[in-house]
């Protein structure tokens, strides 16, 4: 669908049905986290924290040839990255492609090809949406990372990690 056409439809919907637009906006904001990261330089730190939390060595999920057991950890890490950087995608709110920057940076950090990670994304999204245990652990790790990297107010820099930015999702999506 043409982007301008979609914008016209959304604007018309908001004008005609403001109460429904408000309800829909509140429902979507309830699903999305309060803050979404935009700084890809944090990926190595996220990997380090993920591995610490899951009690695995980083080397076990890095590289092109890893065992199937550790491949599942890699998929968990990808789900956490989607929650941190592109939650609309993992929650099924948008069908937009995953940002190339996150794929390339994650591939660099995990020492594998961006294409292999891109191939995992649909599977990771399916697992997140359908498997409760997968969703629970990835959401748990996501919450731990948010606590560690974001001030209680939502978008302030933490004392430990300086220089990163997040975008606030508390504004209306319409």
C-alpha positions, -999 to +999 in steps of 0.1 A: +000+000+000+013+035-008+026+052+023+006+084+015-026+064+010-021+047+043-016+081+060-048+094+044-067+064+056-053+067+092-060+104+093-096+099+081-101+072+106-088+094+135-111+123+124-142+102+120-138+079+150-116+097+175-128+075+204-119+043+186-085+057+176-078+066+212-088+031+224-067+015+197-038+038+205-040+028+242-042-009+234-011-007+212+009+014+237+000-012+264+017-039+243+048-019+233+075-012+259+079+023+273+112+028+256+129+015+224+166+016+219+181+032+188+218+029+195+232-003+178+266+002+196+249-013+227+245-048+211+278-061+225+268-050+260+234-066+255+250-098+244+272-098+275+243-092+298+221-118+280+248-144+284+254-136+320+216-138+327+213-171+308+245-184+324+263-192+291+296-182+276+294-157+248+316-179+227+289-206+227+265-185+207+290-166+185+302-179+152+289-197+121+290-232+135+272-236+168+253-265+183+215-267+181+213-261+219+231-228+215+212-219+184+181-217+206+200-192+228+209-172+197+172-171+187+163-160+223+189-132+219+174-122+186+139-120+201+153-098+229+169-075+203+136-072+185+119-063+218+146-037+224+148-022+190+117-031+169+089-044+193+062-036+167+077-063+145+078-091+172+043-082+184+029-085+149+018-048+148+038-041+117+050-061+087+078-037+079+111-052+073+135-054+102+160-026+101+191-034+082+213-017+108+203-040+136+207-071+114+242-061+103+253-051+138+239-082+153+256-103+126+289-086+133+285-091+171+275-128+167+301-133+139+277-147+114+261-135+082+233-109+082+213-132+058+214-161+083+200-138+110+174-125+085+163-160+079+157-166+116+136-135+122+102-150+110+109-181+131+118-160+162+086-140+157+065-172+154+081-187+185+075-154+205+039-153+194+030-190+199+053-205+226+046-192+261+080-204+275+099-187+248+079-155+253+084-156+291+122-160+290+127-134+263+104-109+280+122-116+313+156-109+298+142-078+281+130-065+314+163-071+330+181-052+302+157-023+305+162-021+342+199-022+338+202+003+309+173+027+314+166+050+343+133+045+361+118+075+343+120+058+309+144+078+287+172+090+309+208+079+306+219+055+333+248+060+355+267+030+342+262+033+304+265+068+289+259+080+254+230+060+241+196+071+230+161+056+232+129+068+217+099+072+239+067+053+229+045+071+253+034+095+226+004+086+204+010+063+175-016+082+154 
